[in-house]
Amino acid sequence: MFDQYQVDGLFDEMFAEPGSPREHYSGVASRLKALGPAAFARRVRMADLTFRNQGITFTVYSDRRGVEKIFPFDLVPRLIPADEWDLIERGLTQRITALNLFCQDIYHEQRILRDKIIPADLIYGAKMFRREMFHVNVPRNIYIHICGTDLIRDREGKYFVLEDNGRTPSGVSYVLENRAVMKRVFPALFSAYRVRAIEDYPHNLLQCLSYVSPNRTEEPSIVVLTPGTYNSAYFEHSFLARQMGVDLVEGQDLVVENSFVYKRTTAGLRRVDVIYRRLDDDFIDPLCFRPDTVLGCAGLMNAYRCGNVALVNAVGTGVADDKAIYPFVPEMIKFYMSQEAILPNVPTYICAREADRKYTLENLDKLVVKSTNESGGYGMLMGHQATTEEREKFAEKIKEDPRNFIAQPVVELSQHPSLVGDRFEGRRIDLRPYILYGEKVIVMPGGLTRVALRKGSLVVNSSQGGGSKDTWVLEDDDGSEPLLPEDSDASEK
């Protein structure tokens, strides 16, 4: 299955060179070779059937063939050695700490603006900057409680932060379901490695939510607020509510009275202390933001300002994951923490700056251009793959609204073997670890490895045809043990 596998000059996660797997991948490589195409294909069908039967789906609004999709699952796991993970964990802990200090500062003293570390016009021009949050004291001074930070590796295997998702990051349910399916489909392969557990994430999330409750009781009332069944991440909303044992509610299930939030129940109104909200700022309160929304709850922001309810993540955190603010995170780390960034950013050109805009327009064929407020792979130009006409149209958009765009050099993402037909081919991947910021910072060991399933594609988003892998973070030793020839995997060959 690996006879024709090509590394193609990229950093390959499994192979140091063609036919020579990296030490921590030796057990996976030997097992897949022994298994053969037919047995592996059976496992793929088993995994797909499991996802379908359990309703593990995501939504693609633009696909005319149907809205609900089974999330493509690539059965070859991604392995991360302990020393690599230690670097990632320290870097992410540092980063979320700095981002929270930034949010606290930008909505209060604004020291970072007074010292001209970040241009004020970039902050005030950010779509997700919320003036309504000026001098609002949030519970425990925590703004970003849950963050999904996207990491990539370049040709040399060095990790870079591609972006931070500090508003309503999604995908963690697929991480947990991928692991459950992997254990069921490949039990012998999984048991051959010492893989760090991720199943405690719902418990850790619940503890994080409880920590910021303004009502200091042993069991605060917590709800997950969803826009409803038609949202692309509704499966995740219901999954996390179920795993934590809390209510899943929509805006119509909540009511505000005397600046307190209550949920409607068959036994009457019950106070709500913490809302893990999975809808954007614009939709949470028609009295404060969009008056035409029916997804939120009228008066919610007033209850929040009064300190009677905690919102997770806090309102206004979008200013921290604006793509035009992203280039300044290393400077935030230095400014607030007097440290150098452990995980570097990808070099970025801010089109709001005249020199950067000029360079971007002159080099569109060599750059990736992104809209500062889009997500899911939308609003993006892959300059090296675009036609002349597409680049010209994008150039006009940049000239019309330069604040809305940044540009980055094309980073050749690392690749990982993925099954294509009856053999393995390299496909580009990234990694989204999930970080919880409560009483302490907890980084989920692993995360969502997303795969660009189309050959040559650098776009890994599920909405753009991407899939995912189970991500194994290994313990301090090499983690591998001999596989017995009589195990269930070998019997299917």
Secondary structure, 3 states (H helix, E strand, C coil): CCCCCCCCCCCECCEEECCEECHHHHHHHHHHHHHCHHHHHHHHHHHHHHHHHCCCEEECCCCCCCCEEECCEEEEEEEECHHHHHHHHHHHHHHHHHHHHHHHHHCCCCHHHHCCCCCHHHHHCCCCCCHHHCCCCCHHHCCCCEEEEEEEECCCCCEEEEEEECCCCCCHHHHHHHHHHHHHHCHHHHHCECECCCCCHHHHHHHHHHHCCCCCCCCCCEEEECCCCCCCCHHHHHHHHHHHCCEEECHHHEEEECCEEEEEECCEEEECCEEEECCCHHHCCCCCCCCCCCCCCCCHHHHHHCCCCEEECCCCHHHCCCCCCHHHHHHHHHHHHCCCCCCCECCCEECCCHHHHHHHHHCHHHEEEEECCCCCCCCEEECCCCCHHHHHHHHHHHHHCHHHEEEEECCCCCEEEEEECCEEEEEEEEEECEEEECCCEEECCCCEEEECCCCCCCCCCHHHCCEEEEEEEECCCCCECCCCCCCHHHHCC
